[in-house]
Amino acid sequence: MNDLKTGIGNYRYRILALLLFATTINYFDRSIIGVMAPALQRLFDWSNADYANIIVSFQVAYAIGLLTMGRVIDKLGTKIGYTLAIAIWSIFGMLHAAVRPAFSVIGFSLARFGLGFGEAGNFPAAIKAVAEWFPKKERAFATGIFNAATSLGAIAAPFVVGWIVHEDGTNWQIPFLITGALSSIWVFLWWRYYRKPEEHPKLGKQELAYILSDSEAEVSTKSLPWLRIIKKREAWAFAVAKLTDAVWYFYLFWGAKFLAETFGLKLKDIGIPFFIMYALADAGSILGGYLSGYFIKKGWSINKARKTTLLICAIMIIPVCYVALAENKWVAVVLIGIGAAGHQAWSANIYTLVSDVFPKKATASIIGLGGMVGAVAGIISSKLLGRFLDQADNTAYFWAFLIAGSSYLVVLGAVHLLMPKMVPYDENLERGEKS
């Protein structure tokens, strides 16, 4: 590691490992219902609209939670705020196992609502932690690494579910209980190791100086008023960029159903396709984060480096438009995987846009605002897709994949119009130097 050669130190990567662990738990919890969807539909006799309503309950709570939890984390701080979020989502994740068949739709909807509210705290807290612990030139790469855990969780889900749950749905409760133990371990480690860099007794002076080398120290940690934040065009540029979250929700919650309905995949066979799709997504997340950091180290401005990387991602995703036309399941799987890789590379960079421009004490709030917009986009798309599928519309998946593949270029154009130059704000939301 370069840090070891220069003597800077690498304690910040221990914090990053905790973010990776938490996000893996988060996405395992989130993904298992999508993996079990075909079996649960048969077991509980759900229509596609019933399943869509259960998914939407998660997304509604996620949208509400992003606005709420983002503000809570900015007020309480990263350490307490993150702990609160994981406690909420773990409790409601395990409550899925208590749902009874007679009330399956409402029971799952309520459990998913609580899960979504708690899980909404993960990304605001994690991005805030990255902003606190990494210099700007490393933030996209650090974000790419912990963001890759979304795929680790999604990869683990089909293997765990396929191993435990039978095709008829027997043992469906067990996967929902697993994360309770994992979350307890994480909370113990988090409270043992996490402090702000300026307060951490084990952080060396050289590494602290490196972390703060390209950002100003903030005198006050008091959160900024909402009204001042939402007046900034850059906040809405990030929110527009997060519209693409609807595509990720589509892969996550409808991917297994698409493969089952189109190619006849069984629950026990879904593990390998998901491994391919989300392993590609992991590679995209890490490489996408690395690429913009590489451009910055080559002397490019942050504005040019981030947006060039986003353009590469948007072009890379276009082949997803052809997934519904594929006659071979492996071609479809690889195309979805390429799209997932492009999305994760895109996500690593759009998350970093916030900490590039805004002070750390506003980061979680803006991440929450953008995530809320993405969740609303996911709600609308899930409702429409569920309705069209129940109407036996054979073109529903075709249009879904066409939009998934083409939307990023349109969104990037809108982001550039809202934020043509990335000029950072100081801790009082006044203009700093051009970046």
N, C-alpha and C positions, 0 to 999 in steps of 0.2 A: 504493500500500500504506500502511496506517495506520502501520506501523513506520517508514516513511521520513518521514512527517509528524512523528512524535513524536521522531525521532532515536534510537530504541531500537536499530535495526539489525536485520538479518534473516539473519545467518549461519546460524542454525538451519535455514533452509529449504534450504541447500546439503546439509546432512546428510539432510534429508528426501528430497531428490532422489536421493541414493544408496540410501536405503531403497526408494524407488519403483523404481529400476533393478534392484536385487537381487530384489525380489519379482516383477517382470515376468519375469526370467530363470527364477525358481523355477517360476512357473505355466506358462510356455511349456513347460518340461521336463515338467511334470506332466501337461499337457493333451494333448500330441500323440498319446499312445496312445489316448485316448478318441476323438479325431477320426479316427484311422486304424483304429479297431476293426473296422468292417465289412469293410474291405479286408484287414486282417491275418487276420481270421477265415477269409475265403475262401482267402487265400494259404497259411495254415498248417493249415487244416482244424480250427480250434478249435471246441469246443462252447461254449455260454453258460457252463457250469460251468468250463471251462478258462479262459475270459476272466475270470470272477469270481475264480478262484484267483490269477491274475496280479495282478489289482487288489488282492486281499486281501494278497498278499505285500508290496506297497507299504504298505498300511495297517497291517499288523503291525509292520513296521520303523519306520513313522512313529510309532506308539504307543510303541514301545521308545525310539526316538530322542528323542521329546519329553521323556520323563523324564530320559534321559541327557544330551542336549544342553542342556536347560534348566539343569541343575546345572553342566555344564561351562562354560557361558557366564557363570553367576554367579561361578564360581571364577576363570576366566581373564580375565574382563572382556569387554566388548562387542567391542572391536576384534579381539582374537585369536580369540575364540569364533566370531564371524561369518565370519571368513576360513576357519577350519577347516571350518565347515558347508558353505560354497559350494564348497570344494575337493573335499569328499567327494561332494556331489551332482553336480558337473560330471563327475568321473571316471566315476561309475557311469551317468550319463546317456549319455555317449558309448559306454560298453561295450554298450549295447543294439545298436549297429550291428554288433557282432562275433558276435551270436547266429546259429547255423546252423539250417536248417529241421528237421533230424533231432532237435534238442533245443530246439525253440522254446519249449515251455511252461516247462520248467525253466530255460532260458536267460533268458527274459524275466522269470521270477519272481525269479531271483537278481539280475538287473540292477535290477529294480524295488525289491527289498529294499534294496540299497545306496543307490539314489536316495532312497527314503523315509527312511532313517536320516539322510542328510545334509540333506535338505530340512526335516526336523524342527527344525533350528536356526534357520530363517529368522524365524519369528514370535517366539520367545522373544528373539532378539537384536534384532529391529526394535522390539518393544514396549519392551524395556529401553532402547534408544537414544532412543525418544520420551520415556520417563520421565526420562532424563538431560537431554534438550535442550529440553523444552517445559514450560511451567507447566501446572497441572491444567486451567485454563480453555481451553487450546488442544489438549489431548492427544487428545480425541475427533476433532477436526477433522484434526489431523496424522495420526492413525491412519486416518481415513477416506480421506485422500489416498493414503498408501502402500498401504492395503488395496485401493484401486481398481486397483492394478497386478495383482492377481489376475485381474481381468477383462481388463486389457490383454494379459496373457500368453495368456489363453484366447481372446481375439479374434485375436491374431496367429497362433495355432496353425493354425486351419483355412485361413487365407489362404496361409500358407507351405506347409502340407501340400498344399493343393489345387493350388498352383503347381508343386510339385516332384514329388509322388507321383502315379503313374497309378492308375486305377481297379483294375487288376490287382495293385497293390502294388509295381510297379517303382519303384526309388529310395527305398524306405521307410527306408533307413538314414540318408539325408542329414539330415533334420530333427533326429535325435538328436545329430548332430555339431556343429550350429550354435552351441549354447550354450557350448561350450568356449572359443571365441574371445571371446564376450561376457563370460564369467566372468573371463577374464584381464584384460580392460579394467577390470572392476569392482574387482578386487583391487588393481590399481595405484592407482585413484582413492581407494579406501577407505583404504589405507595412507598416502596423501599428505594426505588432508583430515581424517581422524577423530581426535579426541582427546576426552576428557571436557571439558565446558564450563569447569570450574575450571582446567584445564591447557592450554587452547587459546590459543596466542599471538595469533591473529587475532580473537578474540572481545572486543568492547568491554565495558567495565565496566557500562554501562547495560543491555546485552542480558543479561549474566550475572545482574545483579540482577533483571531481569524474569523470567528463567527460574526463578530460585529464590524468586520473590516469594510463592508460595502453598504452598510445601513446605519442610520443615525440612532444613537441611544435615545429611548423615549423617557422623558422625565416623569410623566404621569402615566399610570396604568388605568385611569378612570375611563370607562367605556364612553364612546361618542354617541350623541343623540341620533335616533333613527332618521329624523327629518334631514339632518345635515348629510347623512350617508346617502340616502336615496335621491338626493338632488344631483349627485355626481353621475355624469354620463358613463364613466368607467365602471361603476357598479352595475349599470344596466347592460353594458357590453358583456360583462361576465354572465349576467342572467340570460342573455340571448344565446351565448355560447353553450349554456347548460340545457337548452332545448333539445340537444342531441342525446340527453339522458334517456329520452323516450326510446331511442334505438337500443340502448343497453338493456332497458327493462324488457323490451321485446325479445332479445336473445335469451335473457335470464328466465322469464316467466312463460314464454311461448315456444322456445327452441325445442324442448323435449317433445311437446305436443306436435310441432311441425314434423319432426323426424318420425314420430310414432304414426301419425296419420298419413304421411306421404310415402314412407319407406317401410312401415310395419315394424319399427324397432320396439323390442320389449324392454321392460324395466332393467333386467339383468344385462342387457346389451348396450345400454346408453352410456356406460362409463368411458369406453374408448373414444367415441365421438366427442364427448364433453372434454376429455383430456386433451384431444387434438385442438379443439376450438380454444380452450382457455389457456393451454400452454402457449399457443400463438399469441393470445392476448397478453400473457405475462411478458413475453419477449418484446411485444410492442410497447408496453408500459415502460419497461426499463430502457429500451433503445430510444424511445421518444423523449424521455427525460434526459438521457445522455446527450442526444443530438443538439438540443438548443443550448445546453451547457457548453458543448464543444464549440459551437458557433461563437458564444460569448467569449470563451477563452482565446479564440482566434482573432478577437478584436471587434466583432460585430456589436452593434448596439443591442440592448435587450429587446427593443421593439422589433428590429429586423430579425433577430434570432428566433424569437418566439413565433412570429407570424409566418416566417418561412417554414418553420417546422410544422405549424398548423396546416399550411398549404400542402405540404408533402403528405400529411396524414389524410387530408380531405380527398386528394387524388387517389391515394392508396385504397380507400374505402369503396370507390365507385364499382368495382366488380361484384359487390354484394347485390347489385340490381338484378343479377342473373341467377340468384340462388333458386328461385321458384321454377326456373326453366330447366334446372339440372335433372338429368334422368338417372344419375348415379349418386347414391347417398354420400360417398366419400368426396365427390366433387362439391356437393352442397356443404358438407362439413368443413372442407378446406376453405371455401369461399366465405362462409360465416366466420371461420377462424381469422381470415385476413381482415374482415371487417371489424372483428373484435379487437385485433391487434392495433388497427388504425384508431379505433375509438379510445383504447387505453392510452396510446401515445398522445392523442388529442387531449384526453382528460388530464394527463400529467402536466401538460403545458397550460391549459386554461386555468387549472387551479393555481398555478404559479403566477398568473397574471395579477391575481388579487394582491399577493404579498409583494409583487414587483412595484405596485402603484400605491397601495394603501398602507397606513401604519399597522403594526401588529395588533394593537388593541381594537381595531375594527375588522380584522381578518375573519373571525368566526361569524360575525354578523353578516358580512357580504357573502361568504360561502353559503350561509343559510338562505339568504335571499335568492341566490342563483339556484341552489338545490331545490327550493320551493317551486321555482318556475319549471325546472326540469321534471319535477314530480307531477305537476299539473299537466304537462305535455304527455307524460306517461299515462296519467288517468284517462285523458281523452282518447289516446291511441288504443288503450286496452278495452275501453268500453266499445269503441267502434269495431275493433277486430272481433271481439266476442259476439257482437250483434250480427256482423256479416257472416261469421262462421256458422252461427245457428240458422241463418237463412240459406245454408248450403251454397254459399257464394264461392265457387271454385277459384275466383280471381283474388280472393281476399289476401292470401299470402303473397301473390304476385305484386299487388300494390304495396303491401307492407314492406317487402324487400326493395322495391323500386324507390320508395321514399327513404328507406334506411340508407341506401347507397348514395343517393344524390343530395341529401339535405346538408351535408357538412360544408360543401362549397358555398351554398346560399347563406348559411349561417356565418361563415367566415367573412363574407362580403359585408354583412350587417355589422359584425364586430368591428371591422376596420372603419366603417362609416362612423360608428359611435366613438371609437378610440383610435383616430389616425396616428397619434403619437402617444407614447407611454411616458407621461411626465409624472413622476412620483409626488405624492402629497406628504407633508410633514405630519407630526402627531396631532396638529390642530386642523388638518385637512386644508392646509394652504399649499400652494404650489412650491415644489422644490426645483431641482435642476433636471433638465431634460435627460431621459434615459434612452 
